[in-house]
Amino acid sequence: MAELGKIGVKIAQLRRSRGLTQEELGKHVSVSAQAVSKWEKGDSLPDLSIIVELADIFDCSTDYLLGRKGGLRSLLPQIREAFVNMTIEDKIGFLGDIITAAEVSILAPPVGAHPSMVHIHLGPAGIGLWAKDRLVCIATTTFLNEAVETLEKEAEFPLTLLPDEIRLVLLALLRDMDDLKPDYAVDEKTLQSLLPNTLNFDHILVKCIELGFVDRVRGGYRLNFKADLAVRLLAILHQTINKQGTMNVTVGKPK
């Protein structure tokens, strides 16, 4: 009876979340309000065919209704099958929903926000970018660390867009993902020790400040937020373009 009660509780919660009365839900599946009441109290179970109908009404899986705890990976076959018939926009929207449901996700955009606005999460868990129906990108700290390590050794496109001396300064000032403090700064002596002796320190720092990459603050120098994010995004592009395992290109409009 305990398991019946759990199924009944889920049906009641989902019904209320849809703003349906017991009578209204009963009409959807051709049963009486009394039958719905018995399900929710745990006195009886809906027939298998009705469970399938309830899953469609509540937009959930039958496993969820029945209390099966198979983990999210058990949903992958269903997701893959659904993806075949989904548009690119629907896929991006779905992934956006996954990002916002995650504990370390970026926040959903405010009501009325323009859909092209990019919402950014930058923190110890990595980078999350989301623009509704347009962009979904997740980069974990593991991937970001690998990307930055690669940048410290070599500079291929798109890093060749930056002069080498500027790239070295930006990398030297890049903070650890688990220490993104607003008052972060690298003192002048430490920063000089991280750069080649051949670099004209004063000249290049002035140039970085004029370009808007670096701020001179109390305690030394730091990348401003935009520069910090830009360096990490360039690192993602660098790693993706130059170190990818596979690359699929579709020419023309998708069918």
Residue pairs with C-beta under 8 A, 6 or more apart in sequence:
1 42
2 42
3 67
4 42
4 43
4 44
4 45
5 41
5 42
6 42
6 67
7 39
7 42
7 45
7 65
7 66
7 67
8 39
8 40
8 41
8 42
9 40
10 64
10 65
10 67
11 36
11 39
11 40
11 46
11 54
11 65
12 40
14 54
14 58
14 60
15 21
15 22
15 25
15 36
15 40
15 58
18 57
18 58
20 28
21 33
22 33
22 36
22 37
22 40
23 33
23 36
25 36
25 57
26 32
26 33
26 35
26 36
28 53
28 57
29 46
29 50
29 53
29 54
29 57
31 46
31 50
35 44
35 46
38 44
39 45
39 46
46 54
51 62
51 65
51 66
52 62
54 65
55 61
55 62
55 64
55 65
58 65
61 75
61 78
63 70
63 74
68 74
83 91
86 94
88 254
89 133
92 133
92 134
92 135
92 136
93 132
93 133
95 136
96 130
96 132
96 133
96 136
99 105
99 106
99 128
99 130
99 136
99 138
100 106
100 107
100 108
100 130
104 121
104 123
104 125
104 126
104 128
105 121
105 128
106 119
106 120
106 121
106 128
106 129
106 130
107 119
107 121
108 119
109 115
109 117
109 119
109 130
109 132
115 131
115 132
115 133
115 134
116 131
116 134
117 131
118 129
118 130
118 131
118 135
119 129
119 130
119 131
120 127
120 128
120 129
120 229
121 127
121 128
121 129
122 180
122 228
122 229
122 232
123 177
123 180
124 141
124 177
124 178
124 180
125 140
125 141
126 138
126 139
126 140
126 141
126 143
126 144
126 177
127 137
127 138
127 139
127 144
127 229
127 232
127 233
127 236
128 137
128 138
128 139
129 135
129 136
129 137
129 138
130 136
130 137
137 236
139 147
139 232
139 236
141 177
141 178
143 236
143 239
144 177
144 232
144 235
144 236
145 177
146 239
147 232
147 235
147 236
147 238
147 239
148 171
148 174
148 232
148 235
150 235
150 238
150 239
150 242
150 243
151 159
151 167
151 171
151 234
151 235
151 238
152 171
155 162
155 164
155 167
156 238
156 241
156 242
157 238
157 241
157 242
158 234
158 237
158 238
158 241
159 167
159 234
159 238
162 170
162 234
165 199
165 200
165 204
166 204
166 207
166 208
166 211
166 213
168 195
168 196
168 199
169 191
169 195
169 204
169 205
169 208
169 213
169 214
170 208
170 213
170 214
170 223
170 227
170 231
171 231
172 186
172 191
172 194
172 195
173 186
173 191
173 214
173 221
173 222
173 223
174 223
174 228
174 231
174 232
175 181
175 184
175 222
175 223
175 228
183 219
184 222
185 217
185 218
185 219
185 220
185 221
185 222
186 194
186 220
186 221
186 222
187 219
187 220
188 220
188 221
190 220
191 201
191 220
191 221
192 201
195 201
205 214
205 216
205 221
208 214
209 215
209 216
212 224
212 226
212 227
213 223
213 224
213 227
213 230
214 221
214 222
214 223
214 224
214 227
215 221
215 222
215 223
215 224
223 231
